[in-house]
Amino acid sequence: MSAPATLPDVRHARCAAIIVASGRSPRTGGIDRSLALLGGKSVITWSLEAFQAHGRIHEIVLVVPAPDTPTYQWLSMKHHINKLSRIVGGGGDRQECVQVGLRLLTRADVVVIHDGANPFVTREEISAVVLGALDVGAAAVGEPCKGTLRKVGDDMLSEGVVPRRDVWCMQTPQAFRYELALAAYERAAQDGFHGSDDVQLVERMGGKARMLRSSAHHVAIHTAADLELAEALLRCRSARASP
């Protein structure tokens, strides 16, 4: 499946973002990964501010655990996220939350999907995936796998090395032509298919995504140790910025 033949002018393409709040995880000791404090503000606030500050983003939809909706409303007001058009309580898994967000967008040529527990998304990453989506239909950040990859059986015995040359670790943001993303999510829902990320849903319809290297400090908060690493990175940034 190829990208649509008629693309909007890059200068006039309307770009929207769907940010998905992660909710609580046993791996973080039951702490809400998106609401955990990082450098004096919540993890998700870092992402919201990055998309708020980006000149190409016209609209933000935030999908959150329904019981926490008032907390996210308060955060968005406190930090002046005025591009935020909707805060909606999502149900089920991440894929269902993204689909809810897609249906709520008012108008978009490109949609950027981002996990709220990835606080250090950069302006350059957002710009790159938007341009990639406009060019080929989909784009995502990630990094080539660095260590040795080994296949292990159910009996926990090794079964050989998986060549890492063509293997990437996927991250967000991931961006898509809006109609392509909506069609991919609707098809997956109809088929009862649950993918591991957004790109997979487009690929199963025949599409491809341009892969772009993420920044060196791209950290996704999955565990308490990840949060400690993010805090350490912030301290390093502050030290380098000090005269």
Residue pairs with C-beta under 8 A, 6 or more apart in sequence:
1 137
1 202
1 205
1 206
1 207
2 137
2 207
3 135
3 136
3 137
3 138
3 177
3 180
3 207
4 137
4 177
4 179
4 180
7 13
7 134
7 135
8 14
8 109
8 134
10 131
10 134
13 56
13 109
13 110
13 130
13 134
14 58
14 59
14 107
14 108
14 109
14 110
15 56
15 57
15 58
15 108
15 109
15 110
15 111
15 112
15 130
15 175
16 57
16 58
16 59
16 60
16 61
16 105
16 106
16 107
16 108
16 110
16 111
16 112
16 178
17 51
17 57
17 59
17 60
17 61
17 111
17 112
17 113
17 114
17 173
18 60
18 61
18 62
18 63
18 98
18 101
18 102
18 105
18 111
18 112
18 113
18 114
19 44
19 47
19 48
19 51
19 60
19 61
19 62
19 63
19 114
19 115
19 116
20 63
20 90
20 94
20 97
20 98
20 101
20 113
20 114
20 115
20 116
21 32
21 34
21 35
21 44
21 62
21 63
21 64
21 65
21 68
21 72
21 116
21 117
22 32
22 33
22 34
22 115
22 116
22 117
22 221
23 32
23 33
23 34
23 64
23 65
23 68
24 30
24 31
24 32
24 33
24 65
25 31
25 33
25 222
27 222
27 223
27 224
28 36
28 221
28 222
28 223
28 224
28 227
29 224
31 224
32 65
32 68
33 43
33 116
33 117
33 221
33 222
33 227
34 42
34 43
34 44
34 64
34 116
34 117
35 42
35 43
35 44
35 68
35 71
36 42
36 43
36 221
36 227
37 43
38 46
38 119
38 221
38 227
38 230
38 231
38 234
39 46
39 231
39 234
41 79
42 75
43 116
43 117
43 119
43 221
43 227
43 230
44 72
44 75
44 116
44 117
44 119
45 75
45 79
46 119
46 120
46 121
47 114
47 116
47 118
47 119
47 121
48 60
48 62
48 75
48 76
48 79
48 81
48 84
48 116
49 79
49 81
50 121
50 122
50 123
50 126
51 57
51 60
51 83
51 112
51 114
51 121
51 126
52 60
52 79
52 80
52 81
52 82
52 83
52 84
53 123
54 123
54 126
54 127
56 126
56 127
56 130
57 83
57 112
57 126
58 83
58 108
59 83
59 85
59 105
59 106
59 107
59 108
60 81
60 83
60 84
60 85
61 84
61 85
61 86
61 88
61 101
61 104
61 105
62 72
62 76
62 84
62 86
62 87
62 88
62 116
63 88
63 89
63 90
63 97
63 98
63 100
63 101
64 72
64 87
64 88
64 89
64 90
65 89
65 90
66 89
66 90
66 91
67 89
69 87
69 88
69 89
72 87
73 87
75 81
76 84
76 87
85 104
85 105
85 106
86 104
88 100
88 101
88 104
90 96
90 97
90 100
90 101
91 97
91 100
93 194
94 115
95 185
95 188
95 194
95 195
95 201
98 113
98 185
98 198
99 185
99 186
99 189
101 113
102 111
102 178
102 181
102 182
102 185
103 182
105 111
105 178
108 178
109 134
109 177
109 178
110 130
110 133
110 134
110 175
110 176
110 177
110 178
111 175
111 176
111 178
111 181
112 126
112 129
112 130
112 133
112 173
112 174
112 175
113 172
113 173
113 174
113 175
113 176
113 181
113 198
114 121
114 172
114 173
114 174
115 172
115 220
117 220
117 221
117 222
118 171
118 172
118 218
118 219
118 220
118 221
119 219
119 221
119 230
120 215
120 217
120 218
120 219
120 230
120 233
121 172
121 173
121 218
122 215
124 215
125 141
125 173
125 212
125 214
125 215
125 218
126 173
128 139
128 141
128 212
129 139
129 140
129 141
129 173
129 174
129 175
129 212
130 139
130 175
131 139
132 138
132 139
132 140
132 175
132 209
132 210
132 212
133 139
133 175
133 176
133 177
134 177
135 210
136 208
136 209
136 210
137 176
137 177
137 180
137 202
137 207
137 208
137 209
138 174
138 175
138 176
138 177
138 180
138 181
138 199
138 202
138 207
138 208
138 209
138 210
139 174
139 175
139 176
139 209
139 210
139 211
139 212
140 170
140 171
140 172
140 173
140 174
140 175
140 197
140 198
140 199
140 209
140 210
140 211
140 212
141 171
141 172
141 173
141 174
141 211
141 212
141 213
141 214
141 218
142 168
142 169
142 170
142 171
142 211
142 212
142 213
142 214
143 168
143 169
143 171
143 213
143 214
143 218
144 164
144 167
144 168
144 169
144 213
145 164
145 167
145 168
145 169
146 164
147 164
148 161
148 164
149 161
149 162
149 163
149 164
149 167
150 158
150 159
150 160
150 161
150 162
151 158
151 159
151 160
151 161
151 162
152 158
152 159
153 159
168 211
170 196
170 197
170 199
171 214
171 218
171 220
172 197
172 198
172 220
174 197
174 198
174 199
174 209
176 184
176 198
176 202
180 202
180 205
180 207
181 198
181 201
181 202
183 205
184 198
184 201
184 202
184 204
184 205
184 207
185 201
187 193
187 201
187 204
187 205
188 194
188 195
188 201
188 204
193 201
193 204
195 201
195 204
199 209
202 208
202 209
203 209
217 233
219 226
219 229
219 230
219 233
220 226
221 227
221 230
